[in-house]
Amino acid sequence: MTFQKGHQINKGRIASVETRRKLSERNKKLWGNPEYRKKMSEAHKGQTPVGLRELIAYNKSEEGRKATSERSRGKSAWNVGRSMPQISGKNHYSWIEDRTKLKDDSRDRGGQLHREWSQSVKNRDGWKCRISNQDCSGRLEAHHILGWTDHPELRYEVNNGITLCHFHHPRKRKDEIRLSPYFSSLVAKAN
């Protein structure tokens, strides 16, 4: 692309040197002249919105605080104090008629049954890691030899658990499967 002499690309537009000079002079005339700025502000004085400083000062004043509190007084959430029988109690979508089914410990690892199982396994193993060697470190954990999800019937069977320190506890599913015969032999020796 070729341009004539004296043209320049400015922000994606082509402007001649002469056009740029004229615009520069016009801007100096308008904004560099204090008289022009003064006239402009006086002409628009009644139309300009309140500036940020003035707005902040108004809100901090006694008059501003009073106006703000009057606007917000008496307003609350739309549902405060309303009765909604169509979606409460037995009509609620998650209502459970039999209250005993609210918490099922058999599906919860942090539940009472799991805590009791863990205590029993650790008591059987004397609160020591069954692998116990110089690498043992960290807190004791009761580990399921046969997995929690794969064997739900053995979840709370004490002989399906082994006490391990955090260092010896398997971190990957492959390791758990690979080490389960070894863990089973350790538990069998204890009984």
Z-matrix of the N, CA and C atoms (Angstrom, degrees):
N
C 1 1.445
C 2 1.527 1 108.17
N 3 1.279 2 117.24 1 130.12
C 4 1.477 3 120.43 2 -178.56
C 5 1.515 4 109.58 3 -112.64
N 6 1.319 5 114.65 4 147.14
C 7 1.459 6 120.80 5 -179.14
C 8 1.520 7 108.70 6 -122.76
N 9 1.317 8 113.80 7 154.48
C 10 1.459 9 117.74 8 176.37
C 11 1.526 10 109.37 9 -72.15
N 12 1.317 11 115.07 10 158.24
C 13 1.446 12 120.13 11 179.34
C 14 1.527 13 109.10 12 -63.80
N 15 1.318 14 116.48 13 134.72
C 16 1.462 15 119.87 14 179.33
C 17 1.520 16 113.19 15 94.87
N 18 1.336 17 119.18 16 -0.06
C 19 1.472 18 122.06 17 177.05
C 20 1.523 19 109.30 18 -100.99
N 21 1.294 20 114.87 19 153.00
C 22 1.447 21 119.71 20 -177.57
C 23 1.534 22 108.81 21 -144.60
N 24 1.326 23 116.26 22 147.79
C 25 1.464 24 119.06 23 176.77
C 26 1.523 25 107.30 24 -86.78
N 27 1.325 26 116.63 25 127.26
C 28 1.450 27 121.95 26 -179.38
C 29 1.523 28 108.43 27 -133.41
N 30 1.348 29 116.98 28 108.06
C 31 1.463 30 123.26 29 179.69
C 32 1.524 31 111.47 30 55.04
N 33 1.306 32 116.70 31 44.90
C 34 1.442 33 120.79 32 176.45
C 35 1.518 34 114.11 33 82.71
N 36 1.331 35 117.30 34 -3.99
C 37 1.467 36 120.26 35 179.23
C 38 1.521 37 109.14 36 -112.89
N 39 1.307 38 114.21 37 153.48
C 40 1.457 39 118.95 38 177.48
C 41 1.526 40 107.55 39 -99.03
N 42 1.329 41 115.67 40 122.52
C 43 1.466 42 119.58 41 179.56
C 44 1.525 43 108.14 42 -131.73
N 45 1.316 44 115.17 43 137.86
C 46 1.462 45 118.14 44 179.34
C 47 1.524 46 109.23 45 -76.93
N 48 1.302 47 115.11 46 160.04
C 49 1.460 48 121.23 47 179.46
C 50 1.525 49 109.39 48 -60.96
N 51 1.335 50 117.03 49 -37.32
C 52 1.464 51 121.71 50 -179.29
C 53 1.533 52 110.55 51 -65.14
N 54 1.349 53 117.29 52 -42.32
C 55 1.473 54 121.00 53 179.82
C 56 1.519 55 109.89 54 -64.05
N 57 1.309 56 117.27 55 -42.36
C 58 1.460 57 120.55 56 179.50
C 59 1.526 58 111.23 57 -64.23
N 60 1.316 59 117.58 58 -38.39
C 61 1.465 60 121.50 59 178.70
C 62 1.517 61 110.71 60 -63.77
N 63 1.356 62 116.71 61 -42.90
C 64 1.465 63 121.02 62 179.83
C 65 1.530 64 111.53 63 -63.40
N 66 1.337 65 115.79 64 -42.52
C 67 1.467 66 119.46 65 179.12
C 68 1.524 67 110.67 66 -64.04
N 69 1.308 68 116.83 67 -40.71
C 70 1.461 69 121.30 68 179.67
C 71 1.522 70 110.71 69 -62.17
N 72 1.316 71 117.54 70 -44.56
C 73 1.468 72 121.26 71 179.07
C 74 1.525 73 110.79 72 -63.52
N 75 1.324 74 117.13 73 -41.90
C 76 1.465 75 121.35 74 179.88
C 77 1.534 76 110.20 75 -61.40
N 78 1.339 77 116.20 76 -45.16
C 79 1.456 78 119.62 77 -179.51
C 80 1.526 79 111.82 78 -65.09
N 81 1.345 80 116.85 79 -38.52
C 82 1.458 81 119.58 80 177.41
C 83 1.522 82 110.25 81 -63.95
N 84 1.321 83 114.98 82 -38.65
C 85 1.459 84 120.25 83 -179.07
C 86 1.523 85 110.60 84 -65.35
N 87 1.340 86 116.19 85 -43.37
C 88 1.462 87 119.86 86 -177.22
C 89 1.530 88 112.03 87 -75.27
N 90 1.311 89 116.95 88 -52.67
C 91 1.459 90 120.44 89 -170.38
C 92 1.515 91 113.46 90 -94.06
N 93 1.300 92 117.47 91 -23.01
C 94 1.467 93 120.00 92 179.27
C 95 1.519 94 111.87 93 -80.97
N 96 1.319 95 118.06 94 -17.35
C 97 1.454 96 122.35 95 -176.85
C 98 1.535 97 108.91 96 -90.47
N 99 1.320 98 118.98 97 113.01
C 100 1.468 99 120.44 98 -179.68
C 101 1.513 100 112.89 99 -62.50
N 102 1.305 101 117.51 100 -30.49
C 103 1.466 102 120.24 101 178.97
C 104 1.532 103 110.84 102 -64.00
N 105 1.328 104 116.35 103 -41.46
C 106 1.473 105 119.78 104 -179.47
C 107 1.522 106 109.83 105 -64.08
N 108 1.334 107 116.82 106 -44.08
C 109 1.467 108 119.61 107 -179.18
C 110 1.519 109 110.29 108 -63.92
N 111 1.322 110 117.54 109 -39.91
C 112 1.455 111 121.42 110 -179.48
C 113 1.518 112 110.55 111 -63.81
N 114 1.353 113 116.24 112 -44.61
C 115 1.461 114 120.53 113 179.58
C 116 1.523 115 110.21 114 -63.30
N 117 1.321 116 115.98 115 -40.28
C 118 1.451 117 119.84 116 -177.11
C 119 1.533 118 110.09 117 -64.62
N 120 1.322 119 117.97 118 -43.85
C 121 1.451 120 119.69 119 -178.34
C 122 1.526 121 111.55 120 -68.75
N 123 1.314 122 118.34 121 -35.73
C 124 1.464 123 120.45 122 177.59
C 125 1.518 124 111.06 123 -67.54
N 126 1.310 125 117.53 124 -36.77
C 127 1.458 126 121.15 125 -179.01
C 128 1.527 127 110.90 126 -67.12
N 129 1.318 128 116.23 127 -32.83
C 130 1.461 129 119.70 128 -176.88
C 131 1.525 130 112.81 129 -104.50
N 132 1.338 131 116.74 130 12.55
C 133 1.449 132 120.59 131 -172.87
C 134 1.530 133 112.72 132 -57.30
N 135 1.313 134 118.26 133 -45.28
C 136 1.462 135 121.77 134 -178.02
C 137 1.520 136 113.00 135 -74.67
N 138 1.337 137 117.36 136 -17.90
C 139 1.463 138 120.27 137 -174.96
C 140 1.529 139 113.48 138 -98.01
N 141 1.303 140 118.41 139 -15.27
C 142 1.466 141 119.23 140 -176.02
C 143 1.522 142 110.14 141 -75.33
N 144 1.311 143 116.81 142 140.63
C 145 1.464 144 119.31 143 178.01
C 146 1.519 145 110.47 144 -70.82
N 147 1.302 146 115.70 145 161.58
C 148 1.453 147 120.63 146 179.51
C 149 1.526 148 107.82 147 -63.56
N 150 1.311 149 116.91 148 133.22
C 151 1.453 150 120.98 149 -179.53
C 152 1.522 151 111.25 150 -70.64
N 153 1.307 152 115.42 151 166.45
C 154 1.464 153 120.98 152 -177.33
C 155 1.528 154 111.60 153 -62.18
N 156 1.332 155 116.84 154 -42.05
C 157 1.467 156 118.66 155 -179.75
C 158 1.519 157 111.62 156 -62.04
N 159 1.328 158 115.48 157 -42.73
C 160 1.465 159 119.60 158 -179.76
C 161 1.529 160 110.93 159 -66.13
N 162 1.338 161 116.54 160 -37.86
C 163 1.465 162 120.81 161 179.95
C 164 1.528 163 110.55 162 -65.33
N 165 1.316 164 117.12 163 -43.05
C 166 1.461 165 121.04 164 178.41
C 167 1.529 166 109.96 165 -63.65
N 168 1.319 167 116.02 166 -43.94
C 169 1.465 168 119.64 167 179.39
C 170 1.529 169 110.78 168 -62.31
N 171 1.338 170 117.25 169 -38.97
C 172 1.465 171 121.07 170 179.16
C 173 1.520 172 110.70 171 -64.42
N 174 1.333 173 117.31 172 -44.98
C 175 1.455 174 120.36 173 -178.58
C 176 1.527 175 112.00 174 -65.40
N 177 1.335 176 117.43 175 -29.46
C 178 1.461 177 120.24 176 179.18
C 179 1.521 178 111.95 177 -81.66
N 180 1.315 179 116.90 178 -18.21
C 181 1.467 180 119.48 179 -178.68
C 182 1.523 181 110.15 180 -73.46
N 183 1.318 182 115.47 181 164.53
C 184 1.475 183 121.14 182 179.95
C 185 1.522 184 110.46 183 -61.34
N 186 1.323 185 116.38 184 -41.44
C 187 1.469 186 120.85 185 179.82
C 188 1.528 187 111.56 186 -63.04
N 189 1.324 188 116.99 187 -42.22
C 190 1.463 189 121.33 188 179.92
C 191 1.514 190 112.42 189 -66.36
N 192 1.355 191 117.08 190 -42.27
C 193 1.465 192 120.11 191 178.64
C 194 1.518 193 110.70 192 -63.97
N 195 1.320 194 116.26 193 -38.85
C 196 1.467 195 120.15 194 -179.67
C 197 1.527 196 110.02 195 -65.18
N 198 1.332 197 117.42 196 -43.47
C 199 1.468 198 121.02 197 -179.39
C 200 1.528 199 110.83 198 -64.86
N 201 1.334 200 116.91 199 -39.94
C 202 1.461 201 120.92 200 -179.81
C 203 1.517 202 110.73 201 -65.75
N 204 1.321 203 117.77 202 -43.72
C 205 1.466 204 119.71 203 -178.71
C 206 1.528 205 110.93 204 -68.12
N 207 1.334 206 118.07 205 -33.83
C 208 1.474 207 120.19 206 177.74
C 209 1.521 208 111.15 207 -67.29
N 210 1.330 209 116.91 208 -35.49
C 211 1.466 210 119.73 209 179.31
C 212 1.518 211 111.33 210 -68.13
N 213 1.345 212 116.57 211 -38.88
C 214 1.453 213 118.88 212 -174.15
C 215 1.527 214 113.32 213 -90.16
N 216 1.327 215 118.42 214 -11.69
C 217 1.453 216 120.82 215 -177.36
C 218 1.529 217 110.97 216 -67.77
N 219 1.316 218 115.75 217 137.82
C 220 1.458 219 120.23 218 175.01
C 221 1.519 220 113.61 219 84.82
N 222 1.318 221 118.42 220 -1.10
C 223 1.453 222 120.18 221 179.53
C 224 1.517 223 109.46 222 -101.44
N 225 1.324 224 117.22 223 134.25
C 226 1.448 225 121.67 224 176.77
C 227 1.524 226 107.55 225 -143.18
N 228 1.311 227 115.70 226 179.90
C 229 1.464 228 120.07 227 179.69
C 230 1.526 229 109.73 228 -60.46
N 231 1.309 230 115.95 229 152.48
C 232 1.469 231 120.72 230 -174.94
C 233 1.522 232 112.65 231 -64.53
N 234 1.335 233 118.70 232 -25.87
C 235 1.451 234 120.01 233 -173.48
C 236 1.524 235 114.37 234 -103.97
N 237 1.336 236 118.32 235 6.66
C 238 1.457 237 120.09 236 -178.28
C 239 1.525 238 109.53 237 -69.68
N 240 1.321 239 115.72 238 126.31
C 241 1.455 240 121.00 239 177.19
C 242 1.518 241 114.93 240 82.11
N 243 1.317 242 118.11 241 -0.02
C 244 1.462 243 120.13 242 -179.98
C 245 1.519 244 110.36 243 -90.12
N 246 1.288 245 115.72 244 142.64
C 247 1.448 246 121.68 245 175.50
C 248 1.521 247 108.16 246 -94.55
N 249 1.329 248 117.11 247 131.98
C 250 1.464 249 120.40 248 -179.45
C 251 1.521 250 109.94 249 -127.77
N 252 1.326 251 117.74 250 75.69
C 253 1.467 252 119.89 251 -177.54
C 254 1.524 253 113.27 252 -66.47
N 255 1.312 254 118.20 253 -21.76
C 256 1.460 255 120.21 254 -178.12
C 257 1.530 256 112.43 255 -69.52
N 258 1.345 257 118.01 256 -19.94
C 259 1.467 258 119.86 257 179.77
C 260 1.516 259 112.26 258 -128.15
N 261 1.308 260 119.07 259 19.82
C 262 1.456 261 120.01 260 179.63
C 263 1.523 262 110.45 261 -124.23
N 264 1.333 263 114.73 262 159.22
C 265 1.461 264 120.43 263 179.02
C 266 1.516 265 111.74 264 66.28
N 267 1.331 266 116.31 265 -131.26
C 268 1.463 267 121.54 266 -177.27
C 269 1.527 268 112.45 267 -67.63
N 270 1.317 269 117.92 268 -19.66
C 271 1.467 270 121.13 269 179.32
C 272 1.528 271 112.63 270 -83.40
N 273 1.321 272 117.96 271 -8.93
C 274 1.459 273 120.48 272 179.54
C 275 1.524 274 109.75 273 -71.33
N 276 1.339 275 116.87 274 143.69
C 277 1.462 276 121.60 275 -174.10
C 278 1.524 277 113.00 276 -63.94
N 279 1.324 278 118.61 277 -25.95
C 280 1.461 279 119.83 278 -177.87
C 281 1.530 280 112.93 279 -105.53
N 282 1.316 281 117.57 280 19.94
C 283 1.458 282 121.51 281 179.93
C 284 1.526 283 110.30 282 -67.21
N 285 1.347 284 116.18 283 135.46
C 286 1.456 285 121.82 284 177.54
C 287 1.523 286 107.21 285 -116.30
N 288 1.321 287 116.34 286 117.48
C 289 1.459 288 121.11 287 -176.96
C 290 1.525 289 111.51 288 -65.79
N 291 1.333 290 117.18 289 -46.51
C 292 1.454 291 121.64 290 -179.98
C 293 1.532 292 108.38 291 -88.49
N 294 1.320 293 117.95 292 105.82
C 295 1.455 294 122.90 293 -173.69
C 296 1.526 295 112.55 294 -68.86
N 297 1.325 296 118.34 295 -15.29
C 298 1.463 297 120.06 296 178.71
C 299 1.523 298 111.66 297 -72.14
N 300 1.321 299 117.80 298 -17.41
C 301 1.463 300 121.67 299 -179.38
C 302 1.524 301 113.16 300 -89.02
N 303 1.320 302 116.60 301 7.94
C 304 1.462 303 119.17 302 -178.35
C 305 1.523 304 112.06 303 -64.12
N 306 1.324 305 118.73 304 -42.23
C 307 1.459 306 120.82 305 179.49
C 308 1.516 307 108.31 306 -130.25
N 309 1.310 308 115.30 307 119.72
C 310 1.451 309 120.96 308 -179.13
C 311 1.522 310 108.08 309 -107.50
N 312 1.330 311 116.26 310 105.12
C 313 1.465 312 120.68 311 -177.28
C 314 1.516 313 113.22 312 -66.09
N 315 1.329 314 117.60 313 -22.45
C 316 1.455 315 118.71 314 -176.55
C 317 1.526 316 111.87 315 -69.75
N 318 1.321 317 117.37 316 -17.58
C 319 1.463 318 119.93 317 179.36
C 320 1.524 319 111.88 318 -108.84
N 321 1.331 320 116.60 319 10.46
C 322 1.455 321 119.94 320 -173.17
C 323 1.525 322 110.10 321 -122.36
N 324 1.324 323 117.18 322 118.90
C 325 1.464 324 120.24 323 -179.38
C 326 1.516 325 112.01 324 -70.51
N 327 1.301 326 118.65 325 -26.54
C 328 1.458 327 120.33 326 -179.50
C 329 1.509 328 112.62 327 -90.67
N 330 1.322 329 118.01 328 6.69
C 331 1.456 330 121.32 329 -174.94
C 332 1.518 331 113.23 330 -79.26
N 333 1.317 332 114.68 331 178.50
C 334 1.454 333 121.94 332 -177.15
C 335 1.528 334 112.07 333 -61.60
N 336 1.328 335 117.20 334 -43.02
C 337 1.469 336 119.99 335 -178.98
C 338 1.528 337 111.62 336 -61.65
N 339 1.321 338 116.03 337 -40.59
C 340 1.464 339 120.01 338 -179.87
C 341 1.522 340 110.96 339 -67.50
N 342 1.327 341 117.49 340 -40.45
C 343 1.460 342 120.79 341 178.27
C 344 1.534 343 110.84 342 -62.51
N 345 1.325 344 116.21 343 -43.21
C 346 1.469 345 120.11 344 179.03
C 347 1.535 346 111.13 345 -63.79
N 348 1.339 347 116.75 346 -41.24
C 349 1.473 348 120.89 347 177.78
C 350 1.532 349 110.34 348 -61.20
N 351 1.324 350 116.03 349 -44.83
C 352 1.456 351 121.36 350 -178.52
C 353 1.537 352 110.58 351 -62.36
N 354 1.326 353 116.82 352 -43.98
C 355 1.466 354 121.40 353 178.23
C 356 1.531 355 110.57 354 -61.03
N 357 1.341 356 116.00 355 -43.26
C 358 1.469 357 120.36 356 -178.62
C 359 1.528 358 111.34 357 -63.03
N 360 1.337 359 116.74 358 -42.77
C 361 1.467 360 121.18 359 179.93
C 362 1.525 361 109.86 360 -63.55
N 363 1.315 362 117.50 361 -44.39
C 364 1.461 363 121.09 362 -178.93
C 365 1.528 364 111.14 363 -67.97
N 366 1.340 365 117.19 364 -37.49
C 367 1.472 366 120.14 365 177.12
C 368 1.532 367 110.52 366 -63.73
N 369 1.325 368 116.54 367 -42.17
C 370 1.464 369 120.36 368 179.51
C 371 1.524 370 111.32 369 -61.22
N 372 1.353 371 116.31 370 -38.47
C 373 1.464 372 121.25 371 -176.52
C 374 1.528 373 112.78 372 -89.77
N 375 1.327 374 117.43 373 7.62
C 376 1.466 375 120.65 374 177.16
C 377 1.518 376 114.01 375 68.92
N 378 1.298 377 118.00 376 25.59
C 379 1.466 378 123.71 377 178.13
C 380 1.538 379 111.67 378 55.22
N 381 1.339 380 115.43 379 40.65
C 382 1.455 381 121.45 380 176.13
C 383 1.520 382 108.77 381 -135.73
N 384 1.324 383 115.50 382 151.89
C 385 1.459 384 120.60 383 175.94
C 386 1.530 385 108.43 384 -65.70
N 387 1.335 386 116.72 385 133.39
C 388 1.469 387 120.75 386 -177.01
C 389 1.529 388 111.95 387 -71.88
N 390 1.320 389 118.03 388 -22.97
C 391 1.460 390 120.69 389 179.35
C 392 1.521 391 109.63 390 -84.92
N 393 1.279 392 118.33 391 -19.36
C 394 1.470 393 129.17 392 -173.57
C 395 1.527 394 115.39 393 -0.10
N 396 1.307 395 114.86 394 105.00
C 397 1.465 396 123.60 395 172.40
C 398 1.524 397 107.86 396 -143.40
N 399 1.317 398 118.87 397 -169.04
C 400 1.460 399 121.32 398 -176.48
C 401 1.528 400 113.45 399 -67.40
N 402 1.345 401 118.16 400 -15.42
C 403 1.464 402 121.15 401 -179.17
C 404 1.522 403 113.29 402 -84.23
N 405 1.312 404 119.30 403 -10.19
C 406 1.469 405 121.67 404 -175.43
C 407 1.522 406 110.77 405 -58.70
N 408 1.313 407 114.98 406 129.69
C 409 1.466 408 120.39 407 176.37
C 410 1.520 409 109.02 408 -162.52
N 411 1.295 410 115.54 409 157.48
C 412 1.457 411 121.21 410 176.97
C 413 1.514 412 112.01 411 91.08
N 414 1.313 413 115.12 412 -179.88
C 415 1.460 414 121.05 413 -176.64
C 416 1.528 415 110.97 414 -71.77
N 417 1.314 416 116.03 415 160.02
C 418 1.457 417 121.15 416 176.94
C 419 1.512 418 110.11 417 -83.89
N 420 1.326 419 116.47 418 142.14
C 421 1.457 420 122.36 419 -179.81
C 422 1.516 421 108.99 420 -133.74
N 423 1.326 422 116.06 421 139.07
C 424 1.455 423 120.57 422 174.24
C 425 1.526 424 106.77 423 -89.44
N 426 1.318 425 116.52 424 120.25
C 427 1.467 426 122.25 425 -174.81
C 428 1.522 427 110.18 426 -108.64
N 429 1.342 428 116.88 427 135.45
C 430 1.463 429 121.75 428 174.20
C 431 1.528 430 108.56 429 -77.91
N 432 1.325 431 116.42 430 123.77
C 433 1.464 432 119.80 431 179.08
C 434 1.525 433 109.57 432 -69.57
N 435 1.306 434 117.04 433 -50.75
C 436 1.464 435 121.81 434 172.22
C 437 1.520 436 106.81 435 -100.01
N 438 1.322 437 116.53 436 128.16
C 439 1.463 438 123.57 437 -166.53
C 440 1.520 439 116.83 438 -51.87
N 441 1.316 440 114.51 439 150.61
C 442 1.464 441 124.85 440 179.09
C 443 1.514 442 111.19 441 -59.15
N 444 1.320 443 118.51 442 -47.81
C 445 1.471 444 121.82 443 -175.99
C 446 1.519 445 112.36 444 -80.82
N 447 1.336 446 117.70 445 -34.23
C 448 1.466 447 120.80 446 -176.99
C 449 1.523 448 112.65 447 -76.07
N 450 1.305 449 117.62 448 -28.25
C 451 1.474 450 121.93 449 -176.20
C 452 1.522 451 110.34 450 -131.71
N 453 1.337 452 118.65 451 72.10
C 454 1.465 453 120.25 452 -177.37
C 455 1.529 454 113.29 453 -63.76
N 456 1.339 455 117.48 454 -24.44
C 457 1.463 456 119.93 455 179.96
C 458 1.532 457 111.61 456 -71.42
N 459 1.345 458 117.52 457 -18.75
C 460 1.472 459 121.40 458 -178.57
C 461 1.527 460 113.00 459 -105.46
N 462 1.317 461 117.33 460 12.34
C 463 1.461 462 120.70 461 -175.29
C 464 1.518 463 113.18 462 -58.14
N 465 1.310 464 116.95 463 -42.69
C 466 1.456 465 120.26 464 -174.89
C 467 1.525 466 111.90 465 -111.22
N 468 1.320 467 117.39 466 22.42
C 469 1.461 468 123.00 467 175.63
C 470 1.530 469 107.41 468 -84.71
N 471 1.330 470 116.62 469 121.69
C 472 1.465 471 121.10 470 -175.87
C 473 1.525 472 111.32 471 -62.19
N 474 1.326 473 118.02 472 -34.49
C 475 1.468 474 120.54 473 -179.59
C 476 1.530 475 112.72 474 -74.72
N 477 1.327 476 117.60 475 -4.89
C 478 1.465 477 121.35 476 175.08
C 479 1.530 478 110.28 477 -94.34
N 480 1.312 479 118.35 478 8.84
C 481 1.458 480 121.31 479 -178.54
C 482 1.507 481 112.24 480 -122.50
N 483 1.313 482 115.61 481 156.17
C 484 1.463 483 122.39 482 176.83
C 485 1.526 484 107.61 483 -144.84
N 486 1.331 485 116.20 484 142.78
C 487 1.460 486 121.43 485 178.73
C 488 1.525 487 109.03 486 -88.95
N 489 1.339 488 114.97 487 125.10
C 490 1.470 489 121.32 488 179.49
C 491 1.515 490 109.21 489 -132.50
N 492 1.333 491 116.20 490 149.83
C 493 1.463 492 119.17 491 172.22
C 494 1.528 493 107.88 492 -77.97
N 495 1.299 494 115.68 493 167.64
C 496 1.465 495 120.03 494 -178.01
C 497 1.529 496 111.56 495 -61.03
N 498 1.331 497 117.63 496 -34.61
C 499 1.459 498 121.53 497 -179.29
C 500 1.530 499 111.07 498 -64.95
N 501 1.335 500 118.19 499 -40.84
C 502 1.461 501 121.76 500 -176.31
C 503 1.537 502 113.67 501 -88.84
N 504 1.321 503 117.49 502 -10.71
C 505 1.464 504 119.62 503 -179.83
C 506 1.526 505 109.56 504 -67.30
N 507 1.363 506 117.86 505 127.53
C 508 1.474 507 119.30 506 -179.20
C 509 1.528 508 111.49 507 -63.69
N 510 1.332 509 115.58 508 139.75
C 511 1.459 510 120.44 509 -177.89
C 512 1.520 511 112.92 510 -100.75
N 513 1.313 512 117.71 511 -19.78
C 514 1.465 513 121.27 512 -177.28
C 515 1.518 514 109.94 513 -119.48
N 516 1.305 515 115.49 514 152.26
C 517 1.463 516 121.21 515 -178.93
C 518 1.535 517 110.67 516 -61.94
N 519 1.329 518 116.87 517 -38.74
C 520 1.471 519 120.80 518 178.40
C 521 1.520 520 110.98 519 -59.89
N 522 1.338 521 116.23 520 -41.48
C 523 1.468 522 120.33 521 179.13
C 524 1.527 523 110.77 522 -65.90
N 525 1.328 524 116.83 523 -39.05
C 526 1.462 525 120.34 524 178.71
C 527 1.528 526 110.47 525 -60.47
N 528 1.326 527 116.61 526 -46.75
C 529 1.469 528 121.00 527 -178.80
C 530 1.540 529 110.11 528 -65.52
N 531 1.328 530 117.15 529 -41.95
C 532 1.459 531 121.67 530 -178.69
C 533 1.526 532 111.72 531 -66.05
N 534 1.339 533 117.33 532 -37.14
C 535 1.461 534 121.30 533 -175.70
C 536 1.528 535 114.33 534 -90.63
N 537 1.332 536 118.76 535 -8.57
C 538 1.473 537 120.21 536 -175.69
C 539 1.538 538 113.15 537 -60.00
N 540 1.360 539 122.16 538 -39.03
C 541 1.468 540 119.14 539 175.95
C 542 1.540 541 112.80 540 -63.13
N 543 1.329 542 115.89 541 -37.58
C 544 1.462 543 120.32 542 178.71
C 545 1.525 544 110.52 543 -64.94
N 546 1.339 545 116.58 544 -45.37
C 547 1.466 546 120.74 545 178.15
C 548 1.516 547 110.67 546 -62.18
N 549 1.325 548 117.95 547 -39.79
C 550 1.473 549 121.70 548 178.91
C 551 1.533 550 110.49 549 -62.45
N 552 1.321 551 116.81 550 -40.04
C 553 1.474 552 119.33 551 179.21
C 554 1.528 553 111.10 552 -67.46
N 555 1.341 554 118.02 553 -35.31
C 556 1.469 555 121.10 554 177.62
C 557 1.527 556 110.54 555 -64.96
N 558 1.345 557 116.85 556 -41.07
C 559 1.462 558 121.03 557 -179.53
C 560 1.523 559 109.79 558 -69.67
N 561 1.326 560 118.08 559 -38.22
C 562 1.468 561 121.81 560 179.67
C 563 1.532 562 110.91 561 -64.11
N 564 1.338 563 117.22 562 -35.99
C 565 1.467 564 120.77 563 178.77
C 566 1.536 565 111.19 564 -65.48
N 567 1.350 566 116.11 565 -34.72
C 568 1.464 567 120.20 566 -178.25
C 569 1.509 568 111.17 567 -70.34
N 570 1.333 569 118.55 568 -28.84
C 571 1.466 570 121.18 569 -177.64
C 572 1.467 571 109.80 570 -89.11
